[in-house]
Amino acid sequence: MAQALEFFFDGDADAAVRGLGRRLDDVGVPSLATRPHVTFAQAGTIPAKTRADLRDDLRLLSIPRLWLATLSAADGALTLAAVVDTELLAVHSAVHDVLAKRVRQPAAYYLPGSWVPHCVLARGLEPAQMTAGFAALYPVGSIKARITEIAVVDTHTGETDVLRDLEDAR
C-alpha cells in the first residue's frame, strides 16, 4: 500500500487534461482514468497525526497556480510537466518539512531536490505507444491549473482524505 499527497486541478484544467487523455485514447494509447493531479509526496503510510499537521500547515500556505506546459516521456510514462518556480518549490518544501521523519517509506522520487512536478497522462507504455501518444499530443499547449483540493490518496484503493478544499475558501 502507498499513500500520496495529491493536488487536484480546477474544472477547466481538469477538463483540458482529460481532453489530452481522450486524444491518447483515440490513437490507441490508454490514458489514465484517475482524476488529473500533481503528486507532491508519496510514502508507504502517512499517519493520521501527520495528516492533521499537514491540514494545519496547508491552511497557512498560499497555493500557487500551476502552468502545465512541457510534454515529456520517461520510464514508460507520458507526462505533462509543470513549470517550476520559487512559489511552487516553497509549498513543496513546506509539505516535506511536515512529513520529515513522520512517514513510513517515503518515496525518494518526490523528495525536495528530486521532485519534478508533473501530471501523468499515461503509464506502462510500450515504445510504439509512447511514440504514437507523443505524436498525438505534440505540440501541447500550456494549461493553467488552479489547485482546488489537496488530499491524501491511497494509491491502491483510491480512498481519499481531503486535507484542504480551496473551493470552500473562495
N, C-alpha and C positions, 0 to 999 in steps of 0.2 A: 504494500500500500504506500502511496505517496500523496502528499498534500501540497498544493500550490497556492501561492498568493497571486491572484489574477486581477487585473484592472480591465474592466469592460467598457466598451465604447457607447457613445450616444447613438440614437436611432439612425441618423444619416450615415455615420461612419460604419455602423454595423451593416446597414443595407449595402453600402459600397463594397465592403469586404465580401459579403455574401454574393454580391454580383460577380466578383472575381472568381469565387468558388463555382458559380454556375457556368462561367466561361471555361473553367477547367473541366467540369463535368461534360460539357458539350463536345470536348475533344477527347473524351475517354480517360481523363485523368481524375481519379477520385479525390474530391476535396474533403476537407474535414467537416464533419457535421456539428462540431461544437460551436458554441457562441464565440464570436471573434473577441480576442483579448490579447493583452501583453502580460506575460508572466514575470513577476518581479522577484520571486523566490520560490524554492521548492525544497521539501525535506520529507523524510520518512513520516514524521509527525510534527505538527505544530500544536502544542498543548493548549488547553483552554485558558490557562493563566496568561500565556504568551499572546493569545488572540485578544484577550481583554486589554492587555497593554498596547497591542497594535491599534485596537479601536480608539483608545485614548490618544495615542500619538497621531493617528491619521486625521483626527478631528482638528488638530492644530496645524496641519500642513496645507499649504496651497498646492493643489494638484494641477500641474501644467497640462496643456493640450499636447497631444502627440501629432507629429507630422510623419505619417507613414509614406515613405517616398522611394524606397530602394528595393527592387525585386532582387532576391538572391536565392541561390541554390547551394545546399551543402548537406552532406550526410543523408541523402535520400529525402530531404525536405525542401519544399518550395516556400519561401517566406517573404514577407513584406517588412523590411526593417524600418525602425523609427530613426529620425534624425536625433542625435544625442546632443543635448545642451546642458548647461550647468544646473538649471532648474530640475530637469529630469534626473540627473545624477544625484542631486541633493535629496530628492524624495527617495530614490533607491537606497542611498546611504543611510537615511533615517530609518527606513524599514529594517535594514540589516543591523543597525545599532540595537534595535529591539530584539531581533531574532538571535543575535550572537550568543552562543553558548546556552541557548534555551530551547533549541530544537534538536531532534534526533536525525542523524544522517542528512545534513544539509547538502544539496546538490551544488558542487563546485561551479558548474556552468552558469549559475545565477548570482554568484558572489561578486561583490564590488571588484573591479579590475578584470573580470572575466565576462561579465554580462554584456550581451548585445541585445538591446530591446527590439523585439520583433513580434509579428503576428504570423503564426503558422497557417499557411493556406492548404498545404497537402503534405503528407509524410509517408514514408515507406515506399517511395517511388523507385522504379527501375530506371536505368539511364534513358531509355526511349520515352518513358512517361515524363521524365524531367525535361527532356528536350521539347516534347510536344506542349507541356504545360508552360514552359518559359516562352515558347513561340506564341502561344495563345494570349499571353498577358503582356508581352513586351511590345511597345513601351507602356509601362504602367503609369498612370497619372498619380499625383500625390493625393492622399486622403488626410484631411484634418480631423482628428478624433478628440472629442472631449470625453473625459472619463466620467462615467455616471454611476459606477458601482465598483466597489473593491470587496473581494470575497476570498475566503479560503475554500478551495475546491478539492474534494477527494478525487484524484485522477482515475480511480478505478470504478467508483460507484456514481460519480457525478454529484454527490451530496455537496451542497453549498451552504456556507456560513457567511452571511453578509456582514462585513465589518464596517462599511461606510456606504451609505446611499447618498450620492451627491445630488440627486434629483430632489430629495427632501430638503436639502439645504438651500435650494433656489428660491 
